[in-house]
Amino acid sequence: MKTIKIFVLLIFTPILLLAQVDETSSETQTFSIQKKKKTESSSGNLQFSISKEKVSEKSARGTFDIKGKDETAPLITIISPLAKQGFKRIEESKFVTILGKVEDESGIFEVLVNNKDVQISVEGLFQVSIPLAFGDNKVIVKATDIKQNTGSIEFVIERKTLEIANILNVDNATDEIIWKSPTQNLYSTSLEKFNIQACIKSGSKIKEVRVLQNDWKVNSKTLKTLDYNGVCDYNVNELISLKFGPNQIKIEVVTEESIFESEINITCNMIYANYHALIIGVQDYDDPAINDLSNPINDAQRLYNILTSVYTFEPENIIFLKNPTKADIIGTLHKMRSTITQEDNLLIFYAGHGYWDEAMNNGYWLPRDANQDNPSNWLANTDLTNYLSVIKSKHTLLIADACFSGGIFKTRKAFNNTYAIEKLYKLPSRKAITSGTLKEVPDRSVFLQYFIKRLKENTDNYLSSEQLFSSLRMAVINNSPNIPQYGTIQNVGDEGGDFIFIKRD
């Protein structure tokens, strides 16, 4: 029977306690604590050293109430490579794939493997291939949550030559399919392209490996020689196109003695996508020559509230900049290059002063540190579109409640409902909605009033940005001097899709 140890560090009392709980007994022993590290190695080739910097009330199973704080480091689980009791692991490959999972109640800020930033899926899965030198290779996986709590796992993989590896490899001769991606039997994603990975082990010679999707053959490979790769006799690595809804993925292995198989189920749906937002409100300006505004921050807050309460935007995925400088905005956009993935959707909202330069044929946002006589701190449309072209989101929607003119996009006729919602979502999009084409936009925004109103009144589970614009356009025209604009942002990767707002259940 395994023993579970729970370490609770109370930083607000001079007495340090350690509670040890055995599954077979409710008895608790109390004694003084000191920080310890434990090293376990079944073979001497794979060693783990796990440390957590902080512990919260959650890890103490509710014994302590530390309200409003998250001091727990992310939980890191290494799925592959695995160390098995009684089995000596030998690596002779030049590269090894690290597959793992990170979990944290506040949300993951970043995951580093040997100081290299890696991407994670909605479920917290990450995968990275690292090169191996002959001998010992130290691997350090570090995860930091949004509260800047950090946890890490450190282990060593030993690489030997192929000849030595074959001699020392004493793994049991069994037929087995080990799924590496995805790792769960029931898996959900918003990606239409998904990389299937699995490790196949067999006690007899493999003749053929088949990959099937919904009973249709995706790929089949006849093996004339053993495709030896570490502990695997064969590695499946197949990029498949998922259909919306359930997808049954099966791997069949034909050997000289038998046929064995394994299957998983992947559900593809846009509801599993992460929705991110950058919300910017500028109303107080450093330059006395630029008039301060009264409502942009309040307007931005109203949008934040509706997105997080009615639609599937989580607060930890929203960055709210109040009276930012140009450096603040550029720095945030630059950071999003590494945090936003092809599975994510991004909404960018700006409320504040804007300026259209007829001679330069370019529009600008005016951040807090903008100077009327010096454009060095103005944020140009070209700067914005440069970042939009490298932020690899599935869909991006830009909403500008400022003078923006039409220079950033080519407008198109609204409303054209020729595609179903699922088809619109499948195609990447880069769209923009602006409050008007006037050189000055009133401080009290009629545009945002109707924008928020239509989002609140919407009764559909799925609302495209084009539908949203169509529903507010005439109301804004009839109640203000502005003519709002909708269109495709030029030259940043739009393929004809649309940004879809999804209501919460």
Number of C-alpha atoms within 10 A of each C-alpha: 6 7 10 10 11 14 18 19 20 16 10 7 7 7 11 16 16 18 18 17 15 15 11 9 7 9 10 10 11 10 11 9 14 11 8 7 10 9 10 13 16 14 15 12 19 23 21 17 15 17 16 16 14 19 20 20 19 15 16 15 9 10 10 13 11 12 8 6 11 20 20 23 27 30 18 22 14 15 16 15 16 11 18 13 9 10 13 18 24 24 24 23 17 13 15 19 13 19 19 20 20 24 17 19 13 18 16 22 17 19 26 16 21 13 11 13 15 14 17 18 16 14 13 16 20 20 19 15 11 16 10 19 15 14 15 15 17 14 18 18 21 21 25 21 24 17 15 17 21 23 22 21 20 18 19 18 22 19 24 20 13 14 9 13 18 14 9 13 15 14 14 10 10 11 16 17 22 16 21 22 19 18 18 12 13 13 16 21 22 23 22 15 13 17 13 17 16 19 19 22 23 20 15 15 17 24 17 16 22 17 23 17 20 13 11 11 13 17 13 14 11 11 15 10 9 11 12 13 17 21 19 17 18 20 21 21 14 14 12 17 14 21 16 18 12 16 19 17 22 19 23 17 23 19 18 11 10 12 14 14 16 14 16 17 18 21 19 22 20 22 17 17 21 20 26 24 23 20 21 24 25 25 22 21 22 15 14 10 10 15 12 17 17 14 17 26 23 14 20 23 17 14 18 20 14 16 24 17 13 16 19 20 25 14 16 14 17 19 15 18 18 20 20 20 21 19 13 15 16 16 11 14 18 15 11 20 16 15 19 20 18 14 20 22 24 26 20 17 21 23 28 28 29 23 20 22 11 8 6 7 11 17 22 23 25 27 28 25 18 21 18 14 8 8 12 12 18 22 22 19 17 14 12 16 18 12 16 24 17 15 22 23 25 27 26 28 23 22 19 23 28 28 24 27 23 20 16 21 20 14 17 11 10 15 12 10 11 8 11 8 17 15 13 19 21 20 15 21 24 28 27 27 24 24 26 25 19 17 14 15 22 16 17 13 19 19 27 23 16 18 20 17 13 15 20 13 8 14 10 9 12 18 18 18 18 21 16 19 21 16 18 20 20 12 16 22 15 10 10 14 14 19 17 20 23 25 19 24 25 16 13 18 19 19 14 15 22 29 27 25 22 20 20 14 7
